[in-house]
Amino acid sequence: MVGGNGLFYPIVGFISCVAFIYLSFGDLWINNYGDTKLSFVERNGTQFIVDGKPFYFNGWNSYWMMEHAADESRKHRIKTVLQASAKMGLTVCRTWAFNDGDYNALQISPGQFDERVFRALDHVIAESRQHGIRLILCLVNNLQAYGGKTQYVKWAWEEGVGLSSSNDSFFYDPSIRHYFKNYVKTVLTRKNTLTGVEYRDDPTIFAWELINEPRCITDKSGDTLQDWIEEMSNFVKSIDRKHLLTVGLEGFYGPKSPKRLTVNPEFWASDVGTDFIRNSKISTVDFASVHIYPDHWTHNPDFEYKLKFVHKWMLSHIEDGDKELNKPIMFTEFGLSTENKDFDPLKRERFYKVILDVIYKSATLNKSGAGSLVWQFLVEGMEEFNDDFGIVPWERQSTYQLFTEQSCKLAKIQGALPSQMTYLRKLCT
């Protein structure tokens, strides 16, 4: 040994110091985000499966989490909403994994990403895992908020490669398809800087959603959108076969569906270029999504009419899942607007209860209605992010109780997940 024992102890001391620093600020940080054990959600016919058992869930939307995580002054709200929701027994959250060319953009321009914002998404995923919450991550918006397909069309137009200025060219322009595929690949293969796990290998992610509320008005036949869904769902599966995939549909029946006249909210719903059955039947689509907004979809102001519509709408799609698709049905957005002239919080709670009761009954009968995600949960001080549907659920006791009771009822049917047990013991006894 060089230098004998005179150098041995200083060297050992130096190595110990380096090891301490590494463990304090290196791998230990990664391990702190790996304590909560989650399994991948799988599908068996019309049911979601976790650890070999059916999985019916109660959840919510907080689309704003990545953007907030990118801002140190607002970052704390991620933990607040996840912790509060976990204490309510909720297990699934849907949020945006996109922000295209907007403030705090993840994708600044085609193929150009802001690492600071990507680290914010890393944080959202890592925090969700800590609280036992699974995420549905949406990859692009049909609407203009946070860039959406309009931003992709603008990029192609500015680069001189766009075929049309119509935002529906998002679905058929080869250059734009290339932009989107590059985006998808970058997100799916992203290695989380906090957990060390690639997104495509992380069971915290419940599923990918191709696009929020797709519509292609310029092709009412639905062929353009169908072709896009087939191509993009195959592309996602070529990169990631571990996670489930859905389209992001609102649930409207298309022009050739017999239900277009009996179930759709109004005649226009069959002319927006979507077809719930056709779009959802694709083999690379694992489950179907449905939204519920009767006050935005129909001109009939009567509240009792809206409740009847909701009940019929949900049962129709659950029937589709059981008999036509052989896939789970997830009601990924539902809300009742505060802008209705007759708005009353008690009415909104009645509206919520109809939806939660249908899901509970589906669970008791092992039907395809797998779960619901209310739009949307906020925390205190977020008025600028509120729309006419947002709620801070713990501010109103009766609303809070409605959602927590649903969590307890579903847990009694299927048994609590390990990540829920601590909260549900306190919540449900």
N, C-alpha and C positions, 0 to 999 in steps of 0.2 A: 504493500500500500504506500503510495507516494507520500513522503512527508511524515509517515507514521501517524500515531494517535494525535499529534499536534493539530493536524488538519481535519481529522475525522469528525470531531464533534461540531466544529463550525460548519462543515459541509452538511452534516445531518440537520443542524439547526436551520440552515438556509433552505434545504429541501423541504423541511417541515413547514417553514413559513410560506413557501411558494404553494405547497399543497393546500394549506389553510386558505390562502387567497383564492385558489382555483375552486375549492369546494364551496367557499362562501359566495362567489360571484359567477361561477361557471356552471358546472353540471348540476349543482344543488338547485340553482334557479330552474333548470330544465326539469329536475325531478319533482320540484314543488308543484309543477303543473301536470304531473303524471300520477298523482296519488289516487284520484278517483278512477275506478275501473269501469269502463264502458265497453259493451260489445256492439258489433255492427247490427243495425236493424236489417232484417231479412224479410223476404216475402214468401208465403206459402199460399198460393191461390188468392183468396179474398182477404187474407189476414196478414198483418205485420207480425213478425216473430222476433223476440229478443230472448236469447239464451234458451231457445226451444219452447218458449211460452208465448201465447197470443199477447199482443201489445196494442191496447186501446189507450188513447191519450187525450189529455186536456192541455191546451197550449195557447199561445198568443203571438201576435206580430209586434216587433219593435224594429222597424225598417232602418232606423237612424243610428244603429250602434257603431258601425265602422266609422262613420263621419265623426261621431262624438269621441271615439277612442283616439282619433287623430288630433284632438285638441286637448291639451293637458288640463285646461280649466273645466272641461266637461267630461273628462275621461272617467271620473268617479261614478257617473251615472250608469255605466255598464254594470259594475258590481251591484249597485243599488237595485236595478231592475231584475237582475238575475237572482240575487239573494232573496228579494221579496217574492218573486214568482216561485222559486224553489220552495219557500216556506208555505206557499199556497198549494203545493203538491203538483205544480205544473211541470211538464217534462219536455216540451218541444217549443222552440221559438223559431219563427221565420223572419229572416232579415236579408238586407241587400248585401251581396258580394260584388257590387258594381258601383261605380261613380265615374261616368265617362265625360271628361272635358269640363266638369263643373267645378265649383269651389271644393277644395279638398279632394280633387279627383284622384281616383286610383289609377285610371288609364288617362294620361294626359293627352295623348294622341295615339294613333294606331301603333301598337307594339311598344309604346313608351309608358313606363310605370313609375309612380312615385313610391320609393321604398318606404318613406315615412308612413304613408297611408297603408301600404301592405303590412307594415308592422302593427298598425292599428287593427287590421283584420286578424292578424296573428293573435293579438291580445283578446279580441272578442271570442275567438275559438278556444283559447286557453282558459279564459275565465269561465266560459260555459261548461267546459269539462270539469273544472273545479266544483261547480255547483250541480253537476249531474244533469245538465240541460243539453239536449240534442238540438242541432240547428238544421233548418232547411235553408240553403243558401241559393238565392236567386241570382242569375247571371246577367240579365239585361232587362230593361224596362220597355214595354210597348209605348208607354207614355213619355212625355218630354222631361219629367222630373228626373234629376240625376243623369241627364244626357239622353239616355234611351236610344231607340233606333233612329230618331231624328239626328242625333249627334253623329252616328255612324254614316248616315247619308251625307251630312254636311262635310265630314272628313273626305269622303270619296269625291264629292263635288269640288272641294278645294284643291285636291290633288289632280284634278282633271281626268279621273278614271270612272266617275259615276255615270251610270246609264240614265238616271232620272233624278229629278229633284223631289219626287214623291217619297215620303218616308216609308211607304210600303216596298220601295226598292230594296230595303234592308233584307227582305226575304228572298229576292231573286238575283240581285246584282252579284256577280262572281267576286269582284274585289271586296265587297262588304262581307260576303260569306268568309273570305279569307281573313279579313280583319277579325271577325268574331271567333273563328276557329283558333286563331293565334291567341286571342284573349282567353278562351276556354282552356287551352293547353297550359298557358302560363299560370292560371289560377289552380287548376287541378294538380299540377306538379310542383306547386309552391311548397318549399320546406319551411315550416313554422319556426321562426327564430327563437321562440320561447319553449317549445316542446321538442323540437328536433324531428318532428314527424311531418312527412309530406301530407298535404290535404287529402290526397286520394287514398291515403292509408290511415286516416284518422276517424275512428268510430264516433267521435263527437258530432261529426256531420251525419245527420239522418239521411239527407238526400240532396241532390241538385235539382234546381228548377230552371228550365231553359229560359223562360221569359215570363215576366209578369203581365198577365191579361192580354195575350196576343189577339190582335184583330188585323185583318187584311181587307179593308173596305173595297179596294180596287179589284178584287177577285172574289165575288160573292159565291162562286162555286166551291171555294175552299181548296182548290187544287194547289195553289201557290203555297199556302201555309202548310198543307199536308206534306208537300215535297220538302219544305224547309225542316219540318219536325223530323221527318225520316232521316234526312242527311245529318242533322245536328245530334240527334239522339244516338245514331250509330257512331258518330265521331266521339261523343262523350264516352260511350261504352268501350271504344277502342283504346282509351287511355285509362279508364277507371271502371272496373267491373265489380268492385267491392261495394260501391254505393248504389242506392236506389235512385231512380230518375223519374221526374214528372214534367209535364209541359208547362203548367201554370195557367190553365184555362179557367174561364169564368163559369163554364158549364152549359152554354147555349147549344140547343139542338139545331143542326144544319138544315138546308133547304130540302133535302131528301128524307129527313127523319119524320116519321109519323107523329112524334111528340112535339114538333115545332109549333103546332096549332093548339095542343092541349096542355102543354107544360111551360113552354117559354113564356116570359113575362108579357111580351107584346110581339107583334109581327116582325118588327125590325130586328129582333134578336137572331133570326135565321139568316140575315143578310150581312153579317159582319165578317164573313170569310172563315168562320170556325164551325166545327161540327164535333160535339162532345164525344160521341161514340166513335166516329171515324178517327179522330185525332188520338184518342186514348187507346185504341186497339193495337197500335203498333207494338211489335214484340219487344222493342228496346225501351218502351215506356212501362215502368213498373207499377205505377198507380195513377189514378185520375184525381185531378183537383177541381174543386167547385167553389165559387164565391156566392155570397148571399147579400144582396143590396136591394130589397124590394122598393124602398122609397126613391131610389135613383133609377130604377128600371121600369116603373109603372106610373102612369098618370093618375091612378086611382088613389085618392088621399085617405081612404078609410083604413084605419088601423087594423080592424078585425080582418079585413080582406088581406092585408099584408101578412098577418099571422097564418092565415089559411094557405096563402101562397107559399110561405116558407116551409110549412109542413109537407105540402104536396111536392114542392121542388126537391126537398131532401129525400123523401121516400122514393121518388122517381129515380134519382141518381143512385141510391143504394140498391134499388132493383136492377139498374143497369150493371152495377158492379157484380151483383150475384148471378145474373142470368146472361148478360151480354159480354161482359169484359173478363169475368173471373179475376178481378183485381180489386184491391182496396180502394175506397173512395175517401178522400180527405177534404173536408170543408176548410180551406186554407185562409179564407177571409170571411168575416161577417160583421155587420154593423148597422146601426140605426142612427140616422142623422139628427143632430141637435137643431138643424135648420127647418125641420118640419114645424108647421104652424101649431100643431097640437102636441109638440114634444113634451114628454114628461119622463123623468128618470124611472118612474115605476113602469111605464110602458116599455122602456128599453129593457128593463129587467125581465118583463114578460116575454119580450122578443128573444132575449138570451136564453131564457128557460126552455122555450120551445125547441131551440137548436140543441141545447145540452141534453134534454130529455130524449130526443130522437137518437143521439149518439149513444146514450146509456142503454136505451132499448136495443139498439143494434148490437151493442156489446153483450148484453144478456142472451141474445139469440145467435151469437157468433156470425153476425151478418157483416157485410163489407163496409159499412159506415164506421171508419176506423178512428176518427177523431176530428176535433175542430180547433181552429185558431182564431181567436177574436181579434178584430182590428179596432184599435191598436192600444197597447199599454204605453203610458208615459210615466215619468216621475215628476216630482214637484219642480216648478220653475221652468217648464218646457213649453210654455204657451205658444212660442213661435213655431214649434214643430207640430202643434196640434192641428187637426182638421176637424170636421164636424162629427167625427166618430171616436176620437181619442178619449181615454179615461185613465185616471190614476185610481186603480181598483181599491186600494186600501183607504181611500178618502171617504168612501161610502160603505158602511158596514154591510148593508143588505146585498150590495154588488159583490163585495169581498166574500161574503158567506155563500153566495150562489156558486162562485167558481171553486171555492174550497170544498164545498159539499160534493161537487162533481168529481173532484180528484179522489175523494174518499170512496165514493160509490164505485168508481172504476177500479180502484185499488182492491176493493173487496171482491170484485169479480175475478180479477186476474192475479192478485197478489202484488204486493209492492215491489218495485225494482229496488235493488240494493242502495242506489243513490237517493231513493226517496224515503227510506225507512226512518231515519232520524226525524225528518220533518213530519211524516205522516203519523208516527206514534203520538206526537204532541197534538197534531191537527185533528185526528179522527177519533180520539178516545174521550 
